[in-house]
Structures are given as structure tokens and as C-alpha cells.
Amino acid sequence: MKTTRRQRKFAYNLVIYGGATCAVLFCVFPFYYAILTSLRTGQELFLPAYFPSGYHWSNYVTALVANGIARSLLNSVLVATITVGICLLVSITASFALARVQFRGRKFLLFTILCVSMFPQVAVLTGMFELVRFLGLYDSLGALVLSYTTFSLPFTVWVLTTFMKSIPVELEEAAIVDGAKTWTIIRRVFAPILAPALVTTGLLAFIGAWNEFMFALTFIISSDKRTVPVAISMFSGASTFELPWGSIMAASVMVTLPIIVLVLIFQKRIVSGLTSGAIKG
């Protein structure tokens, strides 16, 4: 009996750790190989190798200086940061109204918000283009902020409204008794409690704005205003038939690193935000 239990436990651990190892390898290997490729030059790029034979940083210099990826990185950081700031500010106030204020059509409005978040970008590209041109934002970073905010807001409002509904009403009532105004209640009562949800939705909105390609390609034509996905797609080699794989991989690594760093910094908040509300006390 003891031997059987040990065998079952060993088999269970083998499956768990084996599955975890396979998942990690499957997720990490593409990024690892991109780093290897970014550190190789010449014919080495076309030879299969899984360990570095040398460290050639010329691809990073070419991507940053010659191809202007440094400027594009700044553009992406600016656009994504402003988008997240607007989304969180509007979402926390909108979710407060939808979760706490009783008015006719509230459920229909929530349903509409959910439906809007399901629309694909290509379905509204023409309408967004006309709106951007009408507002005089064409070929400016403001066009990207407007379009990214439009697509991120429905998701963030829906998620924060769900979290807001789970907060006990007694906390709000106690704050009102103490003389707190609405904005004070939102800022000092709800915001700290919603911190995990704010981090999770904010990070998802940041990643969406950071990786977006179609709007950035359509609304921006100046090379100094491009975001990183479009800038990488515009990389060119010494001839028409050459693709600078080394520079492309170097730029891809630089674009991916900020997301990895943000996830590692806020991982506890993200897990808390994703699991909060799963168990009701």
C-alpha cells in the first residue's frame, strides 16, 4: 500500500512538473531564440543554434539609431501611458455611477458597453478615420490616443463595474456619514480597494495600446510619429530582397522587455485582480 501511494504521488508530481516545464519552454523559447538571433550577424542568422556563439550588439545599435526605433519607443510609451490614464480615470467614475446610482436603462447601458467591446477594429476603421480627420488629429499621436481609448474604455468600464458592485455599500454609507463628497469616496474608499482591478485593467489596456498595429498604420504617415509595431514593419535591408532579421529581432526584444518588466513588477496585483470576486465571503 505504501509503495502504491508513493508511486501515485510520484506519477502526480511527474505530470504536474512535466506539464509546467513544457508550458514554460513553450512560452519562453520563442523569446529566448529572438534574443539569440538579435546577437548574431551575417551568415550566423541562417544557421540553427540554441546557444550563443558570440555577442554582437550592432543589431541593437542599428535598430535604435539607423532605423529610429528609439523615437518610436518614446511614441509608444507616451500613447500607451496617456491611454491608460484616461481609461482608468473615466472608468472608475463611470463604474461608480453604473454600480451605485440607480437610474432607468442602467442594465441596457451595461449590455451596450459589453456589445461595443466585441466589435473588431476593422469594422469601425472607416468611421474612426472620418472622426480623426474631422477633429484634425490625422498624422498625430492624438489620433492613436483617441482610437485606443475608444476601444479600451468599454472593457475597463465593464470590469471595474463588476468589481465595484462587490464592494459593501456600508463603506460608502460610513464615508457619507463622515461628510465625504462623491469624489472623495471614489478616491479614498473605492480606489484603494479596486487597486488590483485597476492594475489588471490598466496593464491590459497598456498592452493593447503598445501592440496595436492597424490604427497606427492608418492614422500615422510621418516616420517620426510611428509607434514600435509600425516602425518594425518598416525595417528594410541593404536591398529590396533582404530582410534585416538581426535588427528586427533586436527591436522585438526591446519592445517586449517593457511588458515583461511591468508584469513582473505588478504580478501580485494582477493575480489578485484576476481572482478577486471568485469567492464571496
SULUR-V450983 format. One record per helix or strand of 3 or more residues. SS is the DSSP state (h for helix, s for strand). FROM is the first residue (numbers start at 1). TO is the last residue. Records with the same first field share a line. If there is no record, write none. Layout:
SS->FROM-TO + FROM-TO
This chain:
h->2-38 + 42-46 + 58-66 + 69-100 + 106-116 + 121-123 + 125-134 + 141-165 + 169-177 + 182-193 + 195-211 + 214-219 + 223-225 + 228-233 + 245-265 + 267-275
